[in-house]
């Protein structure tokens, strides 16, 4: 278990600055990871939250899913979406919808932060499916929450996060390197946060180890670490955008472009705003 306090930034204060995870988000994660759970079980949890319920009903009654009659039941909406997409939407909506601060930060971008997290979630789930030893829903969940330690620091001190991003961009370094100089380890903070939320041990470990050089899809920590590395290497950074070198154009690999289509589709469902297909 990571140390609760480090030199520099007060990790405990950062964690306490993040609003509590809503009960519905915890229940959605629990149901999503239960192999015996059904659309009815998920509908029961989602129905307890008016905001999440209305978002899902809005999605299923949108042009993409237009039906002869309006869908007014959450259970019918989840059946229409299909269990996997409904589960991914419910997890992403419950968590991202709870932590979308309205801040005019110049460099740290909440939308980019969540796009990175969702990309890692999809990739981790894909790796878990290929390895067949890691629960796919747990991999998706761990991907969504793997960077929550950084979001906690953002809630604690938005200006500090912007300054850290500015340094990382100006000096050509990673944000993790700059955070370390500030005395902050967002992976360790995220693991503490996950334990505070009483998430499963494997998810806590995956959050704490997602920057380790793991090269296996046989463990949850390995799936998340490999997914995070893959997404970063393809230019989608966790909360900020590096402009391309003058005279260059980023052309994502076909596989990554397909992943981003999944990410943008889910982001649009979660936020209700078209975000387009972008590589970074």
Secondary structure as UniProt FT lines:
FT   HELIX           11..17
FT   HELIX           23..32
FT   TURN            35..36
FT   HELIX           39..46
FT   TURN            47..48
FT   HELIX           50..60
FT   HELIX           63..65
FT   HELIX           74..81
FT   HELIX           83..96
FT   TURN            97..98
FT   HELIX           110..131
FT   HELIX           136..145
FT   TURN            146..147
FT   HELIX           148..156
FT   HELIX           158..171
FT   HELIX           175..182
FT   HELIX           186..196
FT   TURN            197..198
FT   HELIX           201..208
FT   TURN            209..211
FT   HELIX           220..233
FT   TURN            234..235
FT   TURN            246..247
FT   HELIX           254..271
//
